[in-house]
Amino acid sequence: MSLQTAVKNVIRANGLDDWLQKYPWLIGFLGDPAFPVWFIGENPSLSGIEALQERSRETAENLQWNWHDGDRLLREAIVEAGLKNGDPGSNEGWRCYITNAIKEPEIVSVRNTLKRDARYWQRQAERWLPILQMQIDGGKPKILVALGGQAHAILIHMITLGLKCPAVIKIDHYSYVMFRPEAGTHRGPRHPERIAKFKSSIAAIARKYDV
């Protein structure tokens, strides 16, 4: 069974809106799963997806993680760390893999309200665990890099439910660095030191896992 067929099955089984009908490029992954470093996000932003499709002439999978300044920071950091060759915005030269733990897109503000009840995102984790397991089983990850605290919490919950995966570590989310002030400091969004820290965290991961 292909990954896309498996995703479609989860959509149907849970009565979810089939976003792949309207956004067929939103396949939920980019890169090469045969490489050891995998980046795991939380889930796609529906408002971002809608804006992106409205403004872009492109309809390919490379629209993913390729829209706002946070996306650009992630791609730049990946290229600078040697985890991708060529232009950061292209869909070529991947030496890593990017996917989301939760595949279904949601409006961020709505999701943030709903997930105040941990059971909400835990139920999502339960239904998408088999899909992430399929991805892991079909690739060769040595490390799962959780992009932000919520992605990390979801992965840890999946592990308690039986997800078989390599080590998991957490780094800041690129959108947090670019769009929100840092908790506990006076450093605001886009602060050069925060950007440098984000990039160095990815570079350190690349060095450790022999990329």
Z-matrix of the N, CA and C atoms (Angstrom, degrees):
N
C 1 1.463
C 2 1.534 1 109.56
N 3 1.328 2 116.59 1 133.48
C 4 1.460 3 120.39 2 178.50
C 5 1.526 4 110.05 3 -75.22
N 6 1.320 5 114.59 4 160.14
C 7 1.461 6 120.04 5 178.93
C 8 1.523 7 111.02 6 -60.94
N 9 1.319 8 117.51 7 -41.95
C 10 1.454 9 120.38 8 -178.35
C 11 1.527 10 111.61 9 -66.49
N 12 1.319 11 117.23 10 -37.00
C 13 1.459 12 120.04 11 175.75
C 14 1.522 13 110.25 12 -63.81
N 15 1.323 14 116.75 13 -42.26
C 16 1.460 15 121.08 14 178.87
C 17 1.527 16 111.23 15 -62.29
N 18 1.329 17 116.87 16 -41.38
C 19 1.465 18 120.97 17 177.48
C 20 1.523 19 110.14 18 -62.97
N 21 1.321 20 116.52 19 -44.57
C 22 1.466 21 120.75 20 178.00
C 23 1.525 22 111.14 21 -58.71
N 24 1.322 23 116.48 22 -39.25
C 25 1.463 24 120.46 23 179.65
C 26 1.523 25 111.09 24 -63.78
N 27 1.339 26 117.19 25 -40.47
C 28 1.465 27 120.51 26 178.20
C 29 1.521 28 110.26 27 -65.76
N 30 1.325 29 116.92 28 -40.83
C 31 1.462 30 121.07 29 178.25
C 32 1.525 31 110.62 30 -58.40
N 33 1.336 32 116.32 31 -48.62
C 34 1.466 33 120.40 32 -178.78
C 35 1.526 34 111.77 33 -66.99
N 36 1.319 35 116.54 34 -43.65
C 37 1.462 36 120.37 35 -175.64
C 38 1.525 37 112.44 36 -64.45
N 39 1.337 38 116.49 37 -26.03
C 40 1.462 39 120.39 38 -176.20
C 41 1.522 40 113.14 39 -108.94
N 42 1.323 41 117.22 40 6.97
C 43 1.458 42 121.09 41 177.94
C 44 1.510 43 113.76 42 63.00
N 45 1.336 44 117.18 43 33.48
C 46 1.464 45 121.27 44 -179.36
C 47 1.523 46 110.54 45 -84.73
N 48 1.321 47 115.40 46 153.12
C 49 1.463 48 119.15 47 172.02
C 50 1.525 49 108.36 48 -61.97
N 51 1.324 50 116.69 49 131.65
C 52 1.463 51 120.32 50 -178.01
C 53 1.528 52 109.46 51 -84.30
N 54 1.328 53 115.13 52 90.28
C 55 1.463 54 119.81 53 -178.21
C 56 1.530 55 111.97 54 -65.83
N 57 1.332 56 117.63 55 -20.76
C 58 1.458 57 119.82 56 -178.78
C 59 1.527 58 112.18 57 -69.85
N 60 1.333 59 117.17 58 -18.30
C 61 1.462 60 119.74 59 174.76
C 62 1.528 61 110.92 60 -69.56
N 63 1.327 62 115.74 61 -41.90
C 64 1.466 63 120.27 62 -177.58
C 65 1.522 64 112.30 63 -90.29
N 66 1.333 65 115.55 64 -32.54
C 67 1.465 66 120.45 65 -177.25
C 68 1.529 67 108.57 66 -125.56
N 69 1.322 68 118.44 67 71.78
C 70 1.467 69 120.26 68 -175.79
C 71 1.523 70 113.63 69 -63.52
N 72 1.331 71 117.44 70 -17.53
C 73 1.465 72 121.06 71 178.01
C 74 1.524 73 112.36 72 -79.46
N 75 1.341 74 117.30 73 -11.24
C 76 1.460 75 121.33 74 -175.56
C 77 1.535 76 109.71 75 -84.56
N 78 1.323 77 115.34 76 65.97
C 79 1.458 78 120.77 77 -174.00
C 80 1.531 79 112.31 78 -81.06
N 81 1.317 80 117.73 79 -16.85
C 82 1.457 81 120.29 80 173.14
C 83 1.510 82 116.35 81 91.71
N 84 1.324 83 117.26 82 11.30
C 85 1.461 84 118.96 83 176.43
C 86 1.521 85 109.54 84 -158.92
N 87 1.318 86 115.02 85 157.58
C 88 1.458 87 123.31 86 173.66
C 89 1.527 88 107.70 87 -145.19
N 90 1.307 89 116.35 88 155.92
C 91 1.447 90 119.92 89 172.74
C 92 1.508 91 113.25 90 98.25
N 93 1.334 92 114.92 91 -161.73
C 94 1.453 93 122.44 92 -173.99
C 95 1.528 94 109.51 93 -120.10
N 96 1.343 95 118.06 94 111.29
C 97 1.465 96 120.47 95 -176.73
C 98 1.522 97 113.93 96 -70.09
N 99 1.336 98 117.91 97 -6.91
C 100 1.460 99 120.58 98 178.37
C 101 1.529 100 112.30 99 -78.79
N 102 1.334 101 116.92 100 -10.45
C 103 1.466 102 120.28 101 178.43
C 104 1.525 103 110.06 102 -89.63
N 105 1.342 104 117.24 103 156.61
C 106 1.470 105 119.97 104 -168.10
C 107 1.517 106 116.62 105 -77.74
N 108 1.333 107 118.98 106 -24.04
C 109 1.467 108 120.95 107 -175.97
C 110 1.520 109 109.89 108 -96.96
N 111 1.338 110 114.78 109 120.54
C 112 1.466 111 121.42 110 177.45
C 113 1.523 112 109.09 111 -117.66
N 114 1.322 113 116.04 112 133.41
C 115 1.458 114 122.13 113 174.79
C 116 1.528 115 108.32 114 -102.06
N 117 1.333 116 115.83 115 130.45
C 118 1.461 117 120.61 116 -176.56
C 119 1.528 118 109.29 117 -119.27
N 120 1.332 119 116.01 118 114.92
C 121 1.450 120 120.75 119 175.46
C 122 1.524 121 111.00 120 -90.57
N 123 1.327 122 115.40 121 178.76
C 124 1.462 123 120.25 122 -179.33
C 125 1.523 124 110.83 123 -79.28
N 126 1.339 125 116.74 124 -67.76
C 127 1.459 126 121.66 125 178.03
C 128 1.527 127 108.26 126 -165.43
N 129 1.328 128 119.13 127 164.40
C 130 1.463 129 120.72 128 -179.58
C 131 1.533 130 111.67 129 -72.99
N 132 1.327 131 115.21 130 148.99
C 133 1.462 132 122.03 131 175.67
C 134 1.523 133 109.39 132 -88.65
N 135 1.324 134 117.42 133 116.78
C 136 1.457 135 120.63 134 -176.86
C 137 1.527 136 111.76 135 -65.69
N 138 1.319 137 118.02 136 -40.07
C 139 1.465 138 119.43 137 179.59
C 140 1.525 139 110.68 138 -64.55
N 141 1.320 140 116.82 139 -38.97
C 142 1.459 141 119.83 140 176.84
C 143 1.513 142 112.07 141 -64.91
N 144 1.322 143 116.11 142 -39.95
C 145 1.460 144 121.07 143 178.94
C 146 1.520 145 110.74 144 -63.17
N 147 1.328 146 116.16 145 -44.10
C 148 1.465 147 119.78 146 179.94
C 149 1.523 148 111.31 147 -62.85
N 150 1.328 149 116.29 148 -44.35
C 151 1.464 150 119.87 149 179.61
C 152 1.520 151 110.84 150 -65.17
N 153 1.305 152 115.83 151 -39.54
C 154 1.462 153 120.43 152 -178.68
C 155 1.515 154 111.54 153 -64.94
N 156 1.315 155 117.29 154 -46.03
C 157 1.458 156 119.14 155 -179.44
C 158 1.515 157 111.34 156 -66.36
N 159 1.322 158 117.17 157 -34.81
C 160 1.465 159 120.60 158 -179.33
C 161 1.522 160 111.59 159 -66.95
N 162 1.322 161 117.06 160 -34.96
C 163 1.467 162 120.31 161 -172.73
C 164 1.524 163 114.19 162 -98.44
N 165 1.301 164 117.64 163 -16.55
C 166 1.461 165 120.44 164 -173.58
C 167 1.516 166 111.56 165 -100.88
N 168 1.325 167 115.51 166 142.05
C 169 1.457 168 120.71 167 173.89
C 170 1.526 169 111.18 168 -86.11
N 171 1.317 170 115.88 169 -16.26
C 172 1.458 171 120.79 170 179.88
C 173 1.530 172 109.86 171 -77.32
N 174 1.311 173 115.93 172 145.43
C 175 1.467 174 119.97 173 177.49
C 176 1.527 175 110.33 174 -129.61
N 177 1.310 176 117.99 175 20.18
C 178 1.455 177 121.59 176 -177.22
C 179 1.525 178 110.66 177 -95.13
N 180 1.327 179 115.80 178 167.37
C 181 1.454 180 122.10 179 -177.50
C 182 1.526 181 112.97 180 -60.07
N 183 1.334 182 117.23 181 -20.38
C 184 1.457 183 119.90 182 -178.52
C 185 1.526 184 113.14 183 -68.96
N 186 1.333 185 117.92 184 -5.76
C 187 1.462 186 119.78 185 171.32
C 188 1.527 187 111.00 186 -62.67
N 189 1.313 188 116.49 187 -25.86
C 190 1.458 189 120.74 188 -177.12
C 191 1.527 190 110.72 189 -69.22
N 192 1.336 191 115.53 190 140.59
C 193 1.466 192 121.67 191 -179.09
C 194 1.536 193 110.91 192 49.62
N 195 1.321 194 115.87 193 44.58
C 196 1.472 195 118.70 194 -173.38
C 197 1.520 196 111.49 195 -154.33
N 198 1.339 197 116.11 196 40.16
C 199 1.447 198 117.82 197 -173.82
C 200 1.522 199 113.41 198 -123.87
N 201 1.333 200 117.60 199 -63.70
C 202 1.458 201 119.92 200 -173.84
C 203 1.530 202 111.24 201 -99.86
N 204 1.327 203 115.87 202 -178.95
C 205 1.459 204 120.48 203 -175.47
C 206 1.530 205 112.56 204 -63.59
N 207 1.324 206 117.14 205 -29.97
C 208 1.450 207 119.16 206 175.23
C 209 1.518 208 111.89 207 -64.57
N 210 1.331 209 115.97 208 -45.01
C 211 1.464 210 120.25 209 176.02
C 212 1.520 211 110.64 210 -58.19
N 213 1.320 212 115.97 211 -43.26
C 214 1.458 213 119.69 212 -178.56
C 215 1.524 214 111.03 213 -64.25
N 216 1.342 215 116.77 214 -38.00
C 217 1.460 216 119.66 215 176.92
C 218 1.527 217 110.20 216 -60.92
N 219 1.327 218 117.10 217 -45.96
C 220 1.457 219 120.66 218 179.12
C 221 1.522 220 110.65 219 -58.00
N 222 1.313 221 116.86 220 -47.82
C 223 1.464 222 119.96 221 -178.08
C 224 1.527 223 111.44 222 -65.88
N 225 1.318 224 117.16 223 -41.50
C 226 1.465 225 119.75 224 178.06
C 227 1.521 226 110.94 225 -60.52
N 228 1.330 227 116.24 226 -44.11
C 229 1.461 228 120.52 227 -179.51
C 230 1.522 229 111.09 228 -63.64
N 231 1.324 230 116.30 229 -39.43
C 232 1.457 231 120.71 230 179.32
C 233 1.527 232 110.65 231 -64.35
N 234 1.332 233 117.18 232 -43.47
C 235 1.464 234 120.77 233 179.17
C 236 1.525 235 110.47 234 -65.57
N 237 1.330 236 117.01 235 -46.72
C 238 1.458 237 120.45 236 -178.14
C 239 1.530 238 112.31 237 -62.93
N 240 1.323 239 116.56 238 -27.38
C 241 1.462 240 120.89 239 178.66
C 242 1.531 241 112.68 240 -84.03
N 243 1.319 242 117.37 241 -3.11
C 244 1.453 243 120.72 242 -178.80
C 245 1.509 244 114.34 243 82.81
N 246 1.334 245 116.45 244 14.54
C 247 1.457 246 120.84 245 -179.76
C 248 1.528 247 112.63 246 -91.56
N 249 1.312 248 115.36 247 2.12
C 250 1.461 249 121.81 248 175.12
C 251 1.513 250 107.47 249 -158.24
N 252 1.321 251 116.22 250 140.15
C 253 1.462 252 120.96 251 176.07
C 254 1.521 253 109.95 252 -101.36
N 255 1.323 254 115.65 253 152.67
C 256 1.454 255 119.84 254 175.17
C 257 1.512 256 113.38 255 86.65
N 258 1.317 257 115.08 256 -161.22
C 259 1.457 258 121.78 257 -176.77
C 260 1.527 259 110.48 258 -67.75
N 261 1.343 260 117.64 259 135.70
C 262 1.465 261 119.46 260 -179.52
C 263 1.525 262 113.47 261 -57.69
N 264 1.333 263 116.96 262 -33.54
C 265 1.452 264 119.99 263 -176.08
C 266 1.512 265 115.59 264 -83.18
N 267 1.317 266 117.53 265 -5.49
C 268 1.465 267 120.27 266 -178.02
C 269 1.526 268 111.11 267 -84.42
N 270 1.311 269 115.73 268 168.84
C 271 1.460 270 120.89 269 176.42
C 272 1.523 271 110.03 270 -108.28
N 273 1.319 272 115.31 271 43.16
C 274 1.459 273 121.25 272 -178.52
C 275 1.529 274 109.41 273 -132.54
N 276 1.308 275 115.56 274 157.24
C 277 1.452 276 121.32 275 171.93
C 278 1.512 277 115.53 276 75.90
N 279 1.332 278 117.97 277 20.04
C 280 1.459 279 120.34 278 -178.00
C 281 1.525 280 111.44 279 -66.90
N 282 1.332 281 115.31 280 132.98
C 283 1.463 282 123.27 281 173.15
C 284 1.533 283 109.50 282 -124.96
N 285 1.320 284 114.38 283 30.65
C 286 1.458 285 122.13 284 177.35
C 287 1.520 286 106.96 285 -159.53
N 288 1.321 287 116.22 286 -175.66
C 289 1.470 288 121.16 287 -177.06
C 290 1.522 289 107.36 288 -140.37
N 291 1.334 290 116.18 289 140.53
C 292 1.462 291 121.79 290 178.35
C 293 1.528 292 107.76 291 -125.88
N 294 1.320 293 116.17 292 134.57
C 295 1.456 294 120.72 293 174.78
C 296 1.519 295 108.85 294 -153.86
N 297 1.316 296 116.35 295 175.50
C 298 1.460 297 122.42 296 176.24
C 299 1.515 298 110.41 297 -112.17
N 300 1.335 299 115.91 298 144.76
C 301 1.462 300 120.17 299 174.88
C 302 1.524 301 110.37 300 -66.89
N 303 1.332 302 116.21 301 -45.45
C 304 1.468 303 123.43 302 177.54
C 305 1.518 304 107.63 303 -103.13
N 306 1.306 305 117.61 304 123.48
C 307 1.460 306 120.12 305 -172.44
C 308 1.526 307 113.91 306 -85.06
N 309 1.326 308 117.79 307 -25.70
C 310 1.463 309 119.65 308 -171.56
C 311 1.536 310 111.68 309 -78.71
N 312 1.334 311 118.21 310 132.02
C 313 1.463 312 121.10 311 178.93
C 314 1.527 313 111.70 312 -76.69
N 315 1.332 314 115.65 313 145.59
C 316 1.459 315 121.75 314 177.92
C 317 1.520 316 109.69 315 -145.36
N 318 1.339 317 116.14 316 154.98
C 319 1.458 318 121.29 317 170.69
C 320 1.529 319 107.29 318 -65.50
N 321 1.320 320 117.55 319 127.45
C 322 1.461 321 121.37 320 -172.74
C 323 1.522 322 111.79 321 -58.21
N 324 1.340 323 117.68 322 -46.46
C 325 1.462 324 120.03 323 -177.22
C 326 1.529 325 111.55 324 -64.00
N 327 1.335 326 116.61 325 -37.91
C 328 1.467 327 120.68 326 178.18
C 329 1.525 328 109.71 327 -67.10
N 330 1.311 329 115.89 328 -45.08
C 331 1.461 330 119.99 329 179.69
C 332 1.530 331 111.08 330 -61.66
N 333 1.331 332 116.71 331 -42.10
C 334 1.462 333 119.85 332 -179.32
C 335 1.528 334 111.25 333 -60.20
N 336 1.331 335 116.64 334 -35.37
C 337 1.467 336 120.09 335 176.91
C 338 1.529 337 110.73 336 -70.33
N 339 1.322 338 116.69 337 -47.06
C 340 1.455 339 120.94 338 -177.04
C 341 1.523 340 112.60 339 -63.28
N 342 1.319 341 116.53 340 -37.98
C 343 1.457 342 118.21 341 -173.91
C 344 1.531 343 113.60 342 -83.21
N 345 1.336 344 116.77 343 6.12
C 346 1.464 345 118.39 344 168.13
C 347 1.527 346 109.99 345 -61.28
N 348 1.311 347 114.92 346 -27.66
C 349 1.456 348 120.85 347 170.28
C 350 1.531 349 106.45 348 -91.71
N 351 1.330 350 116.22 349 107.96
C 352 1.458 351 120.71 350 -174.62
C 353 1.521 352 112.42 351 -57.27
N 354 1.328 353 116.80 352 -24.82
C 355 1.456 354 118.81 353 -179.56
C 356 1.523 355 111.82 354 -63.23
N 357 1.334 356 116.31 355 -25.74
C 358 1.467 357 120.10 356 -179.62
C 359 1.519 358 110.55 357 -63.35
N 360 1.340 359 117.06 358 -57.31
C 361 1.462 360 118.62 359 -177.60
C 362 1.525 361 111.68 360 -73.50
N 363 1.322 362 117.12 361 -24.60
C 364 1.460 363 119.01 362 176.17
C 365 1.519 364 111.40 363 -66.81
N 366 1.335 365 116.54 364 -38.74
C 367 1.480 366 119.29 365 176.45
C 368 1.530 367 110.33 366 -64.97
N 369 1.327 368 116.15 367 -39.78
C 370 1.461 369 118.93 368 176.56
C 371 1.529 370 110.65 369 -61.86
N 372 1.333 371 115.78 370 -43.61
C 373 1.463 372 120.10 371 178.72
C 374 1.522 373 111.06 372 -57.98
N 375 1.319 374 116.45 373 -40.10
C 376 1.469 375 120.71 374 -179.11
C 377 1.525 376 111.33 375 -64.08
N 378 1.344 377 117.18 376 -40.73
C 379 1.456 378 117.19 377 -176.88
C 380 1.528 379 112.96 378 -78.13
N 381 1.334 380 117.36 379 -24.33
C 382 1.458 381 118.74 380 -178.79
C 383 1.522 382 113.46 381 -98.32
N 384 1.311 383 117.53 382 -8.10
C 385 1.468 384 120.67 383 178.04
C 386 1.535 385 112.01 384 -52.87
N 387 1.346 386 120.08 385 -47.57
C 388 1.472 387 118.71 386 -178.47
C 389 1.525 388 113.67 387 -60.69
N 390 1.332 389 116.85 388 -30.84
C 391 1.468 390 119.67 389 179.27
C 392 1.517 391 110.12 390 -71.19
N 393 1.323 392 117.54 391 -45.44
C 394 1.458 393 119.61 392 177.28
C 395 1.525 394 110.36 393 -63.30
N 396 1.333 395 117.24 394 -38.76
C 397 1.466 396 119.92 395 177.08
C 398 1.524 397 110.90 396 -61.04
N 399 1.326 398 116.51 397 -40.79
C 400 1.462 399 120.47 398 177.18
C 401 1.525 400 110.72 399 -59.76
N 402 1.332 401 116.29 400 -42.63
C 403 1.457 402 120.01 401 179.03
C 404 1.532 403 110.66 402 -63.47
N 405 1.333 404 116.35 403 -45.94
C 406 1.463 405 120.58 404 -179.45
C 407 1.526 406 110.62 405 -62.19
N 408 1.319 407 116.56 406 -44.90
C 409 1.464 408 120.86 407 -178.36
C 410 1.528 409 112.09 408 -64.26
N 411 1.335 410 116.04 409 -28.34
C 412 1.459 411 120.27 410 -179.77
C 413 1.515 412 114.10 411 -90.06
N 414 1.329 413 117.54 412 -2.31
C 415 1.452 414 121.62 413 -179.47
C 416 1.513 415 111.73 414 -122.40
N 417 1.344 416 114.58 415 -163.74
C 418 1.464 417 119.96 416 -177.69
C 419 1.529 418 111.30 417 -135.26
N 420 1.319 419 118.00 418 51.50
C 421 1.469 420 118.59 419 -178.79
C 422 1.529 421 112.07 420 -71.29
N 423 1.323 422 114.99 421 143.13
C 424 1.465 423 121.59 422 171.45
C 425 1.522 424 111.42 423 -108.98
N 426 1.328 425 116.00 424 -18.76
C 427 1.461 426 120.90 425 -179.26
C 428 1.519 427 108.97 426 -150.92
N 429 1.329 428 116.67 427 135.82
C 430 1.457 429 121.78 428 172.14
C 431 1.520 430 107.11 429 -105.04
N 432 1.316 431 116.36 430 120.00
C 433 1.464 432 122.05 431 -177.99
C 434 1.518 433 108.11 432 -100.63
N 435 1.329 434 116.23 433 106.20
C 436 1.460 435 120.85 434 179.89
C 437 1.523 436 109.21 435 -75.74
N 438 1.318 437 115.50 436 125.82
C 439 1.465 438 121.37 437 179.60
C 440 1.524 439 108.71 438 -89.42
N 441 1.325 440 115.62 439 88.63
C 442 1.461 441 121.16 440 178.52
C 443 1.515 442 112.63 441 99.59
N 444 1.341 443 114.72 442 164.90
C 445 1.455 444 121.52 443 -174.80
C 446 1.509 445 114.54 444 -65.89
N 447 1.341 446 117.61 445 -36.84
C 448 1.460 447 118.48 446 -177.62
C 449 1.523 448 111.47 447 -70.98
N 450 1.329 449 117.01 448 -41.11
C 451 1.463 450 119.30 449 175.71
C 452 1.522 451 110.04 450 -60.05
N 453 1.319 452 116.43 451 -39.26
C 454 1.462 453 120.85 452 178.87
C 455 1.534 454 110.59 453 -63.35
N 456 1.339 455 116.87 454 -45.42
C 457 1.462 456 120.69 455 179.48
C 458 1.525 457 111.08 456 -60.95
N 459 1.317 458 116.92 457 -39.92
C 460 1.460 459 120.90 458 179.50
C 461 1.525 460 110.35 459 -64.25
N 462 1.324 461 116.83 460 -44.94
C 463 1.461 462 120.19 461 179.61
C 464 1.531 463 111.41 462 -62.50
N 465 1.323 464 116.69 463 -43.14
C 466 1.465 465 119.76 464 179.62
C 467 1.527 466 110.32 465 -63.22
N 468 1.344 467 116.38 466 -39.62
C 469 1.464 468 119.37 467 176.99
C 470 1.524 469 110.64 468 -63.91
N 471 1.329 470 116.86 469 -42.06
C 472 1.459 471 119.92 470 177.93
C 473 1.524 472 111.17 471 -60.45
N 474 1.324 473 116.84 472 -38.50
C 475 1.461 474 120.36 473 179.37
C 476 1.527 475 110.35 474 -64.22
N 477 1.334 476 117.14 475 -39.81
C 478 1.475 477 119.29 476 177.73
C 479 1.522 478 111.43 477 -64.73
N 480 1.335 479 116.17 478 -24.01
C 481 1.464 480 121.07 479 179.18
C 482 1.528 481 112.31 480 -88.48
N 483 1.329 482 116.12 481 -3.96
C 484 1.455 483 118.63 482 176.07
C 485 1.514 484 116.15 483 116.75
N 486 1.338 485 118.40 484 4.34
C 487 1.461 486 119.50 485 176.88
C 488 1.517 487 109.76 486 -58.93
N 489 1.319 488 116.05 487 128.60
C 490 1.459 489 121.63 488 177.17
C 491 1.520 490 107.62 489 -100.83
N 492 1.333 491 115.33 490 115.35
C 493 1.450 492 119.59 491 -173.59
C 494 1.526 493 109.39 492 -153.75
N 495 1.327 494 116.82 493 166.19
C 496 1.454 495 120.20 494 174.85
C 497 1.529 496 110.49 495 -74.72
N 498 1.316 497 116.20 496 -169.34
C 499 1.457 498 121.34 497 -179.52
C 500 1.527 499 111.45 498 -59.04
N 501 1.323 500 115.39 499 150.89
C 502 1.465 501 122.52 500 178.12
C 503 1.524 502 108.63 501 -121.19
N 504 1.325 503 116.36 502 131.38
C 505 1.461 504 120.75 503 173.03
C 506 1.524 505 108.26 504 -129.18
N 507 1.322 506 115.50 505 163.75
C 508 1.469 507 120.97 506 -177.11
C 509 1.514 508 109.91 507 -120.69
N 510 1.330 509 115.78 508 138.52
C 511 1.459 510 121.67 509 169.01
C 512 1.529 511 107.48 510 -128.80
N 513 1.331 512 116.62 511 169.78
C 514 1.463 513 120.18 512 177.72
C 515 1.532 514 110.46 513 -61.90
N 516 1.315 515 114.61 514 150.86
C 517 1.464 516 119.25 515 173.78
C 518 1.530 517 108.52 516 -78.20
N 519 1.307 518 116.28 517 139.60
C 520 1.457 519 121.14 518 -178.89
C 521 1.525 520 112.35 519 -59.88
N 522 1.334 521 118.12 520 -35.74
C 523 1.467 522 120.17 521 178.19
C 524 1.524 523 111.53 522 -69.42
N 525 1.316 524 116.42 523 -34.00
C 526 1.465 525 120.52 524 175.54
C 527 1.523 526 110.26 525 -61.66
N 528 1.311 527 116.58 526 -43.02
C 529 1.466 528 120.92 527 179.85
C 530 1.521 529 110.86 528 -64.64
N 531 1.315 530 117.03 529 -42.24
C 532 1.458 531 120.92 530 -171.26
C 533 1.525 532 114.70 531 -89.63
N 534 1.325 533 118.10 532 -22.49
C 535 1.460 534 119.01 533 -171.05
C 536 1.522 535 115.83 534 -124.76
N 537 1.330 536 117.95 535 -10.34
C 538 1.464 537 118.96 536 -176.83
C 539 1.525 538 111.17 537 -131.04
N 540 1.332 539 117.38 538 147.43
C 541 1.469 540 119.74 539 177.88
C 542 1.521 541 110.63 540 -66.86
N 543 1.314 542 114.96 541 152.76
C 544 1.458 543 120.51 542 -178.68
C 545 1.517 544 110.77 543 -80.10
N 546 1.314 545 116.66 544 129.86
C 547 1.456 546 121.06 545 179.38
C 548 1.524 547 110.39 546 -65.39
N 549 1.326 548 116.10 547 132.40
C 550 1.451 549 121.47 548 174.86
C 551 1.511 550 115.93 549 84.07
N 552 1.318 551 117.86 550 0.26
C 553 1.464 552 120.75 551 177.75
C 554 1.527 553 108.62 552 -133.83
N 555 1.305 554 115.68 553 178.39
C 556 1.468 555 120.73 554 176.31
C 557 1.528 556 111.07 555 -100.99
N 558 1.308 557 116.48 556 12.66
C 559 1.463 558 119.81 557 -177.88
C 560 1.529 559 109.71 558 -84.46
N 561 1.300 560 116.01 559 124.03
C 562 1.453 561 121.28 560 -176.86
C 563 1.514 562 112.56 561 -89.19
N 564 1.324 563 115.89 562 -174.71
C 565 1.467 564 120.49 563 176.35
C 566 1.525 565 111.01 564 -58.58
N 567 1.302 566 116.74 565 144.95
C 568 1.465 567 124.44 566 176.20
C 569 1.529 568 113.08 567 66.68
N 570 1.305 569 117.99 568 15.35
C 571 1.460 570 119.80 569 179.34
C 572 1.533 571 108.81 570 -60.80
N 573 1.333 572 117.91 571 132.41
C 574 1.473 573 120.12 572 -176.69
C 575 1.527 574 113.98 573 -55.77
N 576 1.336 575 116.45 574 -35.82
C 577 1.464 576 118.40 575 179.93
C 578 1.528 577 111.45 576 -69.40
N 579 1.308 578 116.36 577 -34.54
C 580 1.465 579 119.41 578 178.02
C 581 1.524 580 110.48 579 -69.68
N 582 1.321 581 116.59 580 -40.82
C 583 1.462 582 120.37 581 177.54
C 584 1.522 583 110.16 582 -62.53
N 585 1.337 584 116.08 583 -44.32
C 586 1.466 585 120.35 584 179.58
C 587 1.525 586 111.06 585 -62.70
N 588 1.326 587 116.81 586 -40.19
C 589 1.464 588 120.91 587 178.94
C 590 1.519 589 110.90 588 -63.69
N 591 1.322 590 116.57 589 -42.77
C 592 1.459 591 120.58 590 179.36
C 593 1.525 592 110.47 591 -60.92
N 594 1.322 593 115.64 592 -47.22
C 595 1.458 594 119.30 593 -178.94
C 596 1.525 595 111.29 594 -65.25
N 597 1.316 596 117.22 595 -39.81
C 598 1.463 597 119.75 596 -179.00
C 599 1.517 598 111.42 597 -67.98
N 600 1.344 599 117.41 598 -31.11
C 601 1.466 600 119.38 599 178.44
C 602 1.521 601 110.75 600 -65.30
N 603 1.321 602 117.13 601 -38.69
C 604 1.462 603 120.69 602 178.38
C 605 1.524 604 110.68 603 -72.28
N 606 1.332 605 116.40 604 -38.46
C 607 1.464 606 119.43 605 177.85
C 608 1.522 607 111.23 606 -62.75
N 609 1.329 608 117.08 607 -39.55
C 610 1.465 609 120.72 608 179.32
C 611 1.522 610 111.14 609 -64.60
N 612 1.331 611 116.92 610 -38.79
C 613 1.464 612 120.96 611 177.32
C 614 1.524 613 110.54 612 -63.68
N 615 1.334 614 115.98 613 -43.88
C 616 1.462 615 119.62 614 179.03
C 617 1.522 616 111.67 615 -61.27
N 618 1.319 617 117.15 616 -41.29
C 619 1.476 618 120.09 617 179.51
C 620 1.528 619 110.90 618 -65.52
N 621 1.318 620 117.04 619 -42.55
C 622 1.459 621 121.11 620 -176.00
C 623 1.519 622 112.60 621 -65.06
N 624 1.320 623 115.34 622 -35.66
C 625 1.463 624 118.61 623 -175.69
C 626 1.519 625 112.66 624 -100.43
N 627 1.341 626 114.95 625 24.70
C 628 1.467 627 122.09 626 168.40
C 629 1.516 628 114.26 627 59.28
N 630 1.296 629 115.91 628 39.28
C 631 1.465 630 119.02 629 177.85
C 632 1.529 631 108.73 630 -94.37
